[in-house]
Amino acid sequence: MDKKINIAVDGYSSCGKGTLAKALAKSLDYIFIDSGAMYRAVTYAMIRQGIAVYDLQKIIRLLPDLHISFKNNPQKDYYHTFLNGEDIEEGIRTMEVNELVSPVSKIDEVRSFLVQQQKKLGTGKGVVMDGRDIGTVVFPDAELKIFMIAKAEVRAERRLKELQQKGNTQVSYDQILENLNDRDLQDSTRANSPLKAAVDAVIIDNSDLTRDEQNKLALELALKRIMSDEL
């Protein structure tokens, strides 16, 4: 399989996009890029600098100073997000960031700044990128586009378990469910690059799928697409 393709994995918050994308990247020996973490990194930087979402000029001035990268931790088999060389993986997964990342992602200047970076990352092919507009905006020519969905209640339960495993016991199921519904609405109705499935995307509803089942399904789709492109 010398031929490499780009794979776009989009979908709603806490649908397991990252889990599936990372598994695909590992199986195919591709590069994994978490685009959502890039928006979280900008949000985190704004919070740390005390910059409000409405303070557009300060946000614009902040952007050129942000260098976002990803490094795999072989011991944990997990990609960590780095901001200007600092590991900020834990910092970008807090409820404070959760509540602000959707309005931050609506800012045209932020989206343009990050989309430009994301497009460059895919020029060499062999990339699996997850997010909310990868198949429609970042990689519109991706050879495989996957759009993931799941019931909001299922996603809230998964997110609660994930936070608890990381030691965060301050947030409740109801808070998470409210946050997810709010983010779904904001992501789907924003004027710039709204969350929607590309017309040629494969829809995967993983409400009742195990992690292994969804990963197997996605890998089968990828291999079929790679082999068809080689013929």
C-alpha positions as protocol buffer text, in pm:
chain_id: "A"
residue {
  index: 1
  type: MET
  ca { x: 0 y: 0 z: 0 }
}
residue {
  index: 2
  type: ASP
  ca { x: 237 y: 267 z: -126 }
}
residue {
  index: 3
  type: LYS
  ca { x: -55 y: 492 z: -215 }
}
residue {
  index: 4
  type: LYS
  ca { x: -157 y: 722 z: 72 }
}
residue {
  index: 5
  type: ILE
  ca { x: -480 y: 911 z: 116 }
}
residue {
  index: 6
  type: ASN
  ca { x: -615 y: 1178 z: 347 }
}
residue {
  index: 7
  type: ILE
  ca { x: -897 y: 1083 z: 582 }
}
residue {
  index: 8
  type: ALA
  ca { x: -1138 y: 1338 z: 730 }
}
residue {
  index: 9
  type: VAL
  ca { x: -1328 y: 1243 z: 1045 }
}
residue {
  index: 10
  type: ASP
  ca { x: -1602 y: 1490 z: 1139 }
}
residue {
  index: 11
  type: GLY
  ca { x: -1895 y: 1480 z: 1377 }
}
residue {
  index: 12
  type: TYR
  ca { x: -2054 y: 1610 z: 1692 }
}
residue {
  index: 13
  type: SER
  ca { x: -1873 y: 1674 z: 2018 }
}
residue {
  index: 14
  type: SER
  ca { x: -1780 y: 1366 z: 2223 }
}
residue {
  index: 15
  type: CYS
  ca { x: -1871 y: 1123 z: 1944 }
}
residue {
  index: 16
  type: GLY
  ca { x: -1535 y: 953 z: 1971 }
}
residue {
  index: 17
  type: LYS
  ca { x: -1388 y: 1120 z: 1663 }
}
residue {
  index: 18
  type: GLY
  ca { x: -1045 y: 1141 z: 1819 }
}
residue {
  index: 19
  type: THR
  ca { x: -1049 y: 782 z: 1937 }
}
residue {
  index: 20
  type: LEU
  ca { x: -1142 y: 655 z: 1593 }
}
residue {
  index: 21
  type: ALA
  ca { x: -902 y: 887 z: 1410 }
}
residue {
  index: 22
  type: LYS
  ca { x: -610 y: 789 z: 1633 }
}
residue {
  index: 23
  type: ALA
  ca { x: -685 y: 418 z: 1585 }
}
residue {
  index: 24
  type: LEU
  ca { x: -700 y: 465 z: 1207 }
}
residue {
  index: 25
  type: ALA
  ca { x: -373 y: 659 z: 1202 }
}
residue {
  index: 26
  type: LYS
  ca { x: -202 y: 390 z: 1408 }
}
residue {
  index: 27
  type: SER
  ca { x: -332 y: 104 z: 1194 }
}
residue {
  index: 28
  type: LEU
  ca { x: -231 y: 275 z: 869 }
}
residue {
  index: 29
  type: ASP
  ca { x: 89 y: 432 z: 1005 }
}
residue {
  index: 30
  type: TYR
  ca { x: -52 y: 775 z: 916 }
}
residue {
  index: 31
  type: ILE
  ca { x: -18 y: 1111 z: 1094 }
}
residue {
  index: 32
  type: PHE
  ca { x: -301 y: 1198 z: 1335 }
}
residue {
  index: 33
  type: ILE
  ca { x: -408 y: 1563 z: 1371 }
}
residue {
  index: 34
  type: ASP
  ca { x: -666 y: 1671 z: 1630 }
}
residue {
  index: 35
  type: SER
  ca { x: -807 y: 1992 z: 1478 }
}
residue {
  index: 36
  type: GLY
  ca { x: -1042 y: 2043 z: 1772 }
}
residue {
  index: 37
  type: ALA
  ca { x: -743 y: 2057 z: 2005 }
}
residue {
  index: 38
  type: MET
  ca { x: -607 y: 2343 z: 1795 }
}
residue {
  index: 39
  type: TYR
  ca { x: -919 y: 2551 z: 1867 }
}
residue {
  index: 40
  type: ARG
  ca { x: -895 y: 2449 z: 2231 }
}
residue {
  index: 41
  type: ALA
  ca { x: -531 y: 2563 z: 2236 }
}
residue {
  index: 42
  type: VAL
  ca { x: -630 y: 2909 z: 2109 }
}
residue {
  index: 43
  type: THR
  ca { x: -908 y: 2922 z: 2368 }
}
residue {
  index: 44
  type: TYR
  ca { x: -669 y: 2814 z: 2642 }
}
residue {
  index: 45
  type: ALA
  ca { x: -418 y: 3082 z: 2537 }
}
residue {
  index: 46
  type: MET
  ca { x: -691 y: 3348 z: 2546 }
}
residue {
  index: 47
  type: ILE
  ca { x: -802 y: 3243 z: 2894 }
}
residue {
  index: 48
  type: ARG
  ca { x: -447 y: 3245 z: 3021 }
}
residue {
  index: 49
  type: GLN
  ca { x: -390 y: 3592 z: 2874 }
}
residue {
  index: 50
  type: GLY
  ca { x: -721 y: 3718 z: 3017 }
}
residue {
  index: 51
  type: ILE
  ca { x: -858 y: 3792 z: 2668 }
}
residue {
  index: 52
  type: ALA
  ca { x: -1236 y: 3792 z: 2631 }
}
residue {
  index: 53
  type: VAL
  ca { x: -1413 y: 3633 z: 2333 }
}
residue {
  index: 54
  type: TYR
  ca { x: -1548 y: 3972 z: 2225 }
}
residue {
  index: 55
  type: ASP
  ca { x: -1205 y: 4142 z: 2227 }
}
residue {
  index: 56
  type: LEU
  ca { x: -1132 y: 4079 z: 1860 }
}
residue {
  index: 57
  type: GLN
  ca { x: -826 y: 4301 z: 1826 }
}
residue {
  index: 58
  type: LYS
  ca { x: -643 y: 4132 z: 2113 }
}
residue {
  index: 59
  type: ILE
  ca { x: -729 y: 3790 z: 1968 }
}
residue {
  index: 60
  type: ILE
  ca { x: -592 y: 3886 z: 1627 }
}
residue {
  index: 61
  type: ARG
  ca { x: -270 y: 4014 z: 1784 }
}
residue {
  index: 62
  type: LEU
  ca { x: -236 y: 3690 z: 1984 }
}
residue {
  index: 63
  type: LEU
  ca { x: -265 y: 3446 z: 1693 }
}
residue {
  index: 64
  type: PRO
  ca { x: 77 y: 3494 z: 1523 }
}
residue {
  index: 65
  type: ASP
  ca { x: 249 y: 3408 z: 1852 }
}
residue {
  index: 66
  type: LEU
  ca { x: 78 y: 3068 z: 1880 }
}
residue {
  index: 67
  type: HIS
  ca { x: 262 y: 2759 z: 1757 }
}
residue {
  index: 68
  type: ILE
  ca { x: 49 y: 2446 z: 1799 }
}
residue {
  index: 69
  type: SER
  ca { x: 197 y: 2099 z: 1755 }
}
residue {
  index: 70
  type: PHE
  ca { x: 125 y: 1737 z: 1845 }
}
residue {
  index: 71
  type: LYS
  ca { x: 352 y: 1474 z: 1994 }
}
residue {
  index: 72
  type: ASN
  ca { x: 273 y: 1111 z: 2050 }
}
residue {
  index: 73
  type: ASN
  ca { x: 335 y: 965 z: 2395 }
}
residue {
  index: 74
  type: PRO
  ca { x: 434 y: 604 z: 2318 }
}
residue {
  index: 75
  type: GLN
  ca { x: 381 y: 495 z: 2680 }
}
residue {
  index: 76
  type: LYS
  ca { x: 19 y: 615 z: 2681 }
}
residue {
  index: 77
  type: ASP
  ca { x: -40 y: 571 z: 2306 }
}
residue {
  index: 78
  type: TYR
  ca { x: -191 y: 917 z: 2302 }
}
residue {
  index: 79
  type: TYR
  ca { x: -117 y: 1239 z: 2117 }
}
residue {
  index: 80
  type: HIS
  ca { x: -63 y: 1541 z: 2339 }
}
residue {
  index: 81
  type: THR
  ca { x: -123 y: 1901 z: 2232 }
}
residue {
  index: 82
  type: PHE
  ca { x: 166 y: 2143 z: 2270 }
}
residue {
  index: 83
  type: LEU
  ca { x: 143 y: 2522 z: 2267 }
}
residue {
  index: 84
  type: ASN
  ca { x: 474 y: 2698 z: 2205 }
}
residue {
  index: 85
  type: GLY
  ca { x: 656 y: 2388 z: 2326 }
}
residue {
  index: 86
  type: GLU
  ca { x: 445 y: 2340 z: 2641 }
}
residue {
  index: 87
  type: ASP
  ca { x: 229 y: 2032 z: 2696 }
}
residue {
  index: 88
  type: ILE
  ca { x: -123 y: 2173 z: 2751 }
}
residue {
  index: 89
  type: GLU
  ca { x: -323 y: 1852 z: 2702 }
}
residue {
  index: 90
  type: GLU
  ca { x: -482 y: 1860 z: 3048 }
}
residue {
  index: 91
  type: GLY
  ca { x: -543 y: 2235 z: 3037 }
}
residue {
  index: 92
  type: ILE
  ca { x: -746 y: 2225 z: 2715 }
}
residue {
  index: 93
  type: ARG
  ca { x: -984 y: 1954 z: 2843 }
}
residue {
  index: 94
  type: THR
  ca { x: -1139 y: 2156 z: 3127 }
}
residue {
  index: 95
  type: MET
  ca { x: -1502 y: 2270 z: 3143 }
}
residue {
  index: 96
  type: GLU
  ca { x: -1384 y: 2633 z: 3124 }
}
residue {
  index: 97
  type: VAL
  ca { x: -1234 y: 2563 z: 2782 }
}
residue {
  index: 98
  type: ASN
  ca { x: -1536 y: 2349 z: 2686 }
}
residue {
  index: 99
  type: GLU
  ca { x: -1771 y: 2641 z: 2748 }
}
residue {
  index: 100
  type: LEU
  ca { x: -1570 y: 2889 z: 2539 }
}
residue {
  index: 101
  type: VAL
  ca { x: -1430 y: 2684 z: 2252 }
}
residue {
  index: 102
  type: SER
  ca { x: -1747 y: 2700 z: 2038 }
}
residue {
  index: 103
  type: PRO
  ca { x: -1776 y: 3082 z: 2041 }
}
residue {
  index: 104
  type: VAL
  ca { x: -1400 y: 3107 z: 1983 }
}
residue {
  index: 105
  type: SER
  ca { x: -1429 y: 2874 z: 1683 }
}
residue {
  index: 106
  type: LYS
  ca { x: -1691 y: 3108 z: 1534 }
}
residue {
  index: 107
  type: ILE
  ca { x: -1437 y: 3390 z: 1504 }
}
residue {
  index: 108
  type: ASP
  ca { x: -1344 y: 3421 z: 1136 }
}
residue {
  index: 109
  type: GLU
  ca { x: -985 y: 3522 z: 1206 }
}
residue {
  index: 110
  type: VAL
  ca { x: -930 y: 3220 z: 1431 }
}
residue {
  index: 111
  type: ARG
  ca { x: -1078 y: 2980 z: 1176 }
}
residue {
  index: 112
  type: SER
  ca { x: -874 y: 3127 z: 890 }
}
residue {
  index: 113
  type: PHE
  ca { x: -555 y: 3109 z: 1097 }
}
residue {
  index: 114
  type: LEU
  ca { x: -607 y: 2743 z: 1191 }
}
residue {
  index: 115
  type: VAL
  ca { x: -753 y: 2620 z: 861 }
}
residue {
  index: 116
  type: GLN
  ca { x: -446 y: 2753 z: 681 }
}
residue {
  index: 117
  type: GLN
  ca { x: -223 y: 2551 z: 915 }
}
residue {
  index: 118
  type: GLN
  ca { x: -440 y: 2241 z: 881 }
}
residue {
  index: 119
  type: LYS
  ca { x: -438 y: 2249 z: 500 }
}
residue {
  index: 120
  type: LYS
  ca { x: -58 y: 2261 z: 499 }
}
residue {
  index: 121
  type: LEU
  ca { x: -43 y: 1953 z: 721 }
}
residue {
  index: 122
  type: GLY
  ca { x: -230 y: 1749 z: 460 }
}
residue {
  index: 123
  type: THR
  ca { x: -29 y: 1838 z: 152 }
}
residue {
  index: 124
  type: GLY
  ca { x: 188 y: 1527 z: 176 }
}
residue {
  index: 125
  type: LYS
  ca { x: -110 y: 1289 z: 222 }
}
residue {
  index: 126
  type: GLY
  ca { x: -115 y: 1011 z: 480 }
}
residue {
  index: 127
  type: VAL
  ca { x: -305 y: 1224 z: 733 }
}
residue {
  index: 128
  type: VAL
  ca { x: -606 y: 1141 z: 949 }
}
residue {
  index: 129
  type: MET
  ca { x: -760 y: 1463 z: 1083 }
}
residue {
  index: 130
  type: ASP
  ca { x: -1066 y: 1489 z: 1303 }
}
residue {
  index: 131
  type: GLY
  ca { x: -1283 y: 1792 z: 1368 }
}
residue {
  index: 132
  type: ARG
  ca { x: -1604 y: 1956 z: 1256 }
}
residue {
  index: 133
  type: ASP
  ca { x: -1528 y: 2094 z: 909 }
}
residue {
  index: 134
  type: ILE
  ca { x: -1245 y: 1874 z: 784 }
}
residue {
  index: 135
  type: GLY
  ca { x: -1438 y: 1706 z: 503 }
}
residue {
  index: 136
  type: THR
  ca { x: -1618 y: 2024 z: 398 }
}
residue {
  index: 137
  type: VAL
  ca { x: -1352 y: 2296 z: 437 }
}
residue {
  index: 138
  type: VAL
  ca { x: -1004 y: 2171 z: 532 }
}
residue {
  index: 139
  type: PHE
  ca { x: -982 y: 1856 z: 315 }
}
residue {
  index: 140
  type: PRO
  ca { x: -1273 y: 1885 z: 68 }
}
residue {
  index: 141
  type: ASP
  ca { x: -1083 y: 1649 z: -164 }
}
residue {
  index: 142
  type: ALA
  ca { x: -1010 y: 1387 z: 104 }
}
residue {
  index: 143
  type: GLU
  ca { x: -1035 y: 1038 z: -40 }
}
residue {
  index: 144
  type: LEU
  ca { x: -1234 y: 919 z: 264 }
}
residue {
  index: 145
  type: LYS
  ca { x: -1472 y: 1129 z: 471 }
}
residue {
  index: 146
  type: ILE
  ca { x: -1638 y: 993 z: 783 }
}
residue {
  index: 147
  type: PHE
  ca { x: -1910 y: 1176 z: 976 }
}
residue {
  index: 148
  type: MET
  ca { x: -1978 y: 1044 z: 1324 }
}
residue {
  index: 149
  type: ILE
  ca { x: -2301 y: 1079 z: 1520 }
}
residue {
  index: 150
  type: ALA
  ca { x: -2433 y: 945 z: 1851 }
}
residue {
  index: 151
  type: LYS
  ca { x: -2719 y: 1020 z: 2087 }
}
residue {
  index: 152
  type: ALA
  ca { x: -2652 y: 1320 z: 2312 }
}
residue {
  index: 153
  type: GLU
  ca { x: -2722 y: 1115 z: 2626 }
}
residue {
  index: 154
  type: VAL
  ca { x: -2469 y: 851 z: 2522 }
}
residue {
  index: 155
  type: ARG
  ca { x: -2209 y: 1118 z: 2447 }
}
residue {
  index: 156
  type: ALA
  ca { x: -2265 y: 1285 z: 2785 }
}
residue {
  index: 157
  type: GLU
  ca { x: -2214 y: 955 z: 2967 }
}
residue {
  index: 158
  type: ARG
  ca { x: -1892 y: 891 z: 2776 }
}
residue {
  index: 159
  type: ARG
  ca { x: -1762 y: 1240 z: 2845 }
}
residue {
  index: 160
  type: LEU
  ca { x: -1843 y: 1212 z: 3217 }
}
residue {
  index: 161
  type: LYS
  ca { x: -1655 y: 881 z: 3240 }
}
residue {
  index: 162
  type: GLU
  ca { x: -1357 y: 1029 z: 3056 }
}
residue {
  index: 163
  type: LEU
  ca { x: -1338 y: 1327 z: 3294 }
}
residue {
  index: 164
  type: GLN
  ca { x: -1375 y: 1106 z: 3600 }
}
residue {
  index: 165
  type: GLN
  ca { x: -1092 y: 883 z: 3478 }
}
residue {
  index: 166
  type: LYS
  ca { x: -874 y: 1194 z: 3453 }
}
residue {
  index: 167
  type: GLY
  ca { x: -961 y: 1284 z: 3813 }
}
residue {
  index: 168
  type: ASN
  ca { x: -1219 y: 1556 z: 3741 }
}
residue {
  index: 169
  type: THR
  ca { x: -1512 y: 1487 z: 3974 }
}
residue {
  index: 170
  type: GLN
  ca { x: -1644 y: 1843 z: 3995 }
}
residue {
  index: 171
  type: VAL
  ca { x: -1870 y: 1825 z: 3690 }
}
residue {
  index: 172
  type: SER
  ca { x: -2209 y: 1651 z: 3669 }
}
residue {
  index: 173
  type: TYR
  ca { x: -2384 y: 1456 z: 3394 }
}
residue {
  index: 174
  type: ASP
  ca { x: -2648 y: 1730 z: 3359 }
}
residue {
  index: 175
  type: GLN
  ca { x: -2380 y: 1998 z: 3313 }
}
residue {
  index: 176
  type: ILE
  ca { x: -2209 y: 1794 z: 3045 }
}
residue {
  index: 177
  type: LEU
  ca { x: -2535 y: 1720 z: 2861 }
}
residue {
  index: 178
  type: GLU
  ca { x: -2631 y: 2089 z: 2864 }
}
residue {
  index: 179
  type: ASN
  ca { x: -2286 y: 2183 z: 2738 }
}
residue {
  index: 180
  type: LEU
  ca { x: -2300 y: 1925 z: 2457 }
}
residue {
  index: 181
  type: ASN
  ca { x: -2644 y: 2040 z: 2340 }
}
residue {
  index: 182
  type: ASP
  ca { x: -2529 y: 2401 z: 2345 }
}
residue {
  index: 183
  type: ARG
  ca { x: -2213 y: 2320 z: 2148 }
}
residue {
  index: 184
  type: ASP
  ca { x: -2412 y: 2116 z: 1896 }
}
residue {
  index: 185
  type: LEU
  ca { x: -2639 y: 2415 z: 1836 }
}
residue {
  index: 186
  type: GLN
  ca { x: -2353 y: 2664 z: 1808 }
}
residue {
  index: 187
  type: ASP
  ca { x: -2145 y: 2441 z: 1582 }
}
residue {
  index: 188
  type: SER
  ca { x: -2437 y: 2363 z: 1351 }
}
residue {
  index: 189
  type: THR
  ca { x: -2564 y: 2719 z: 1314 }
}
residue {
  index: 190
  type: ARG
  ca { x: -2245 y: 2926 z: 1291 }
}
residue {
  index: 191
  type: ALA
  ca { x: -2214 y: 3127 z: 970 }
}
residue {
  index: 192
  type: ASN
  ca { x: -1853 y: 3027 z: 899 }
}
residue {
  index: 193
  type: SER
  ca { x: -1800 y: 2656 z: 825 }
}
residue {
  index: 194
  type: PRO
  ca { x: -2101 y: 2514 z: 1011 }
}
residue {
  index: 195
  type: LEU
  ca { x: -2092 y: 2153 z: 1127 }
}
residue {
  index: 196
  type: LYS
  ca { x: -2246 y: 1936 z: 858 }
}
residue {
  index: 197
  type: ALA
  ca { x: -2170 y: 1613 z: 681 }
}
residue {
  index: 198
  type: ALA
  ca { x: -2004 y: 1638 z: 341 }
}
residue {
  index: 199
  type: VAL
  ca { x: -2229 y: 1506 z: 65 }
}
residue {
  index: 200
  type: ASP
  ca { x: -1988 y: 1217 z: 5 }
}
residue {
  index: 201
  type: ALA
  ca { x: -1925 y: 1136 z: 372 }
}
residue {
  index: 202
  type: VAL
  ca { x: -1994 y: 794 z: 525 }
}
residue {
  index: 203
  type: ILE
  ca { x: -2218 y: 833 z: 831 }
}
residue {
  index: 204
  type: ILE
  ca { x: -2128 y: 621 z: 1134 }
}
residue {
  index: 205
  type: ASP
  ca { x: -2370 y: 616 z: 1429 }
}
residue {
  index: 206
  type: ASN
  ca { x: -2173 y: 468 z: 1715 }
}
residue {
  index: 207
  type: SER
  ca { x: -2442 y: 501 z: 1984 }
}
residue {
  index: 208
  type: ASP
  ca { x: -2454 y: 123 z: 2013 }
}
residue {
  index: 209
  type: LEU
  ca { x: -2110 y: 32 z: 1878 }
}
residue {
  index: 210
  type: THR
  ca { x: -1813 y: -68 z: 2088 }
}
residue {
  index: 211
  type: ARG
  ca { x: -1481 y: 104 z: 2032 }
}
residue {
  index: 212
  type: ASP
  ca { x: -1343 y: -205 z: 1856 }
}
residue {
  index: 213
  type: GLU
  ca { x: -1649 y: -230 z: 1631 }
}
residue {
  index: 214
  type: GLN
  ca { x: -1631 y: 130 z: 1516 }
}
residue {
  index: 215
  type: ASN
  ca { x: -1256 y: 112 z: 1461 }
}
residue {
  index: 216
  type: LYS
  ca { x: -1290 y: -207 z: 1256 }
}
residue {
  index: 217
  type: LEU
  ca { x: -1562 y: -49 z: 1042 }
}
residue {
  index: 218
  type: ALA
  ca { x: -1356 y: 264 z: 976 }
}
residue {
  index: 219
  type: LEU
  ca { x: -1042 y: 64 z: 893 }
}
residue {
  index: 220
  type: GLU
  ca { x: -1237 y: -148 z: 643 }
}
residue {
  index: 221
  type: LEU
  ca { x: -1363 y: 171 z: 476 }
}
residue {
  index: 222
  type: ALA
  ca { x: -1010 y: 314 z: 461 }
}
residue {
  index: 223
  type: LEU
  ca { x: -850 y: -1 z: 318 }
}
residue {
  index: 224
  type: LYS
  ca { x: -1123 y: -32 z: 57 }
}
residue {
  index: 225
  type: ARG
  ca { x: -1066 y: 330 z: -49 }
}
residue {
  index: 226
  type: ILE
  ca { x: -688 y: 290 z: -59 }
}
residue {
  index: 227
  type: MET
  ca { x: -709 y: -28 z: -267 }
}
residue {
  index: 228
  type: SER
  ca { x: -960 y: 126 z: -509 }
}
residue {
  index: 229
  type: ASP
  ca { x: -729 y: 424 z: -560 }
}
residue {
  index: 230
  type: GLU
  ca { x: -438 y: 190 z: -633 }
}
residue {
  index: 231
  type: LEU
  ca { x: -627 y: 6 z: -908 }
}
